[in-house]
Amino acid sequence: MTTLLVCMRCTGSVRSSSRVSNNTTHQWAMAELTANPSLLKKAQLEVRHSMAGQARVHEAALSNNNLGYLKAIIKETLRLHPPP
């Protein structure tokens, strides 16, 4: 499930505070998904469907429009738990 949130990486130069914010956001997202197993299952199915036939997850595959539910999870996590 961690690969689900790969698109939350920093872009450009990475500062220490950015890494802390990303780690915090990642932890919140995983906590929310763990508390809601049906949402976790739906997100997993979306990623598995989108990455079908690929041995590894590539960044280009994450940027396509097939991961709308994952993007909604990330946006909702950031809304509920804004980075410090």
KARAFEN-V946396 format. One record per residue. PHI is phi in degrees with one decimal (none if undefined). OMEGA is omega as a letter, one per 40 degrees, with the letter a starting at -180 (999 if undefined). D_CENTER is the distance of its C-alpha to the mean C-alpha in whole Angstrom. Layout:
phi=PHI omega=OMEGA d_center=D_CENTER
phi=PHI omega=OMEGA d_center=D_CENTER
This chain:
phi=none omega=a d_center=9
phi=-60.9 omega=i d_center=7
phi=-63.3 omega=i d_center=7
phi=-57.6 omega=a d_center=5
phi=-104.4 omega=i d_center=2
phi=-59.7 omega=a d_center=6
phi=-70.9 omega=i d_center=6
phi=-88.3 omega=a d_center=6
phi=-66.8 omega=i d_center=9
phi=-73.8 omega=i d_center=12
phi=-109.3 omega=a d_center=15
phi=72.9 omega=a d_center=18
phi=-75.4 omega=a d_center=20
phi=-102.5 omega=i d_center=18
phi=-100.7 omega=a d_center=20
phi=-58.7 omega=a d_center=20
phi=-65.4 omega=i d_center=19
phi=-65.8 omega=i d_center=16
phi=-64.5 omega=i d_center=15
phi=-63.6 omega=i d_center=16
phi=-62.2 omega=i d_center=14
phi=-64.2 omega=i d_center=10
phi=-63.5 omega=i d_center=11
phi=-64.4 omega=i d_center=12
phi=-63.1 omega=i d_center=9
phi=-60.8 omega=i d_center=7
phi=-63.4 omega=i d_center=10
phi=-64.6 omega=i d_center=11
phi=-60.6 omega=i d_center=8
phi=-66.2 omega=i d_center=9
phi=-64.1 omega=i d_center=12
phi=-64.9 omega=i d_center=12
phi=-68.8 omega=i d_center=11
phi=-65.4 omega=i d_center=13
phi=-74.2 omega=a d_center=16
phi=-129.0 omega=a d_center=15
phi=-58.5 omega=i d_center=16
phi=-67.2 omega=i d_center=16
phi=-69.0 omega=i d_center=13
phi=-60.2 omega=a d_center=11
phi=-61.8 omega=i d_center=14
phi=-63.7 omega=i d_center=13
phi=-65.4 omega=i d_center=9
phi=-61.5 omega=i d_center=11
phi=-63.4 omega=i d_center=14
phi=-62.1 omega=a d_center=12
phi=-66.4 omega=a d_center=10
phi=-62.6 omega=i d_center=14
phi=-66.1 omega=a d_center=15
phi=-67.9 omega=a d_center=14
phi=-99.7 omega=a d_center=14
phi=-56.6 omega=i d_center=18
phi=84.6 omega=i d_center=20
phi=-105.0 omega=i d_center=18
phi=-74.6 omega=a d_center=19
phi=-132.9 omega=i d_center=16
phi=-86.2 omega=i d_center=13
phi=-109.7 omega=a d_center=14
phi=-57.4 omega=i d_center=12
phi=-60.5 omega=i d_center=14
phi=-69.2 omega=i d_center=13
phi=-75.7 omega=a d_center=10
phi=-86.6 omega=i d_center=12
phi=-73.1 omega=a d_center=14
phi=-87.1 omega=a d_center=14
phi=-83.7 omega=a d_center=13
phi=-113.9 omega=a d_center=10
phi=-62.5 omega=a d_center=11
phi=-67.0 omega=i d_center=10
phi=-62.0 omega=i d_center=6
phi=-62.3 omega=i d_center=7
phi=-65.0 omega=i d_center=9
phi=-63.0 omega=a d_center=7
phi=-64.1 omega=i d_center=6
phi=-62.5 omega=i d_center=9
phi=-67.9 omega=i d_center=11
phi=-61.4 omega=i d_center=10
phi=-66.2 omega=i d_center=11
phi=-70.1 omega=a d_center=14
phi=-73.5 omega=a d_center=15
phi=-133.3 omega=a d_center=14
phi=-60.3 omega=i d_center=15
phi=-61.6 omega=a d_center=15
phi=-68.5 omega=999 d_center=18
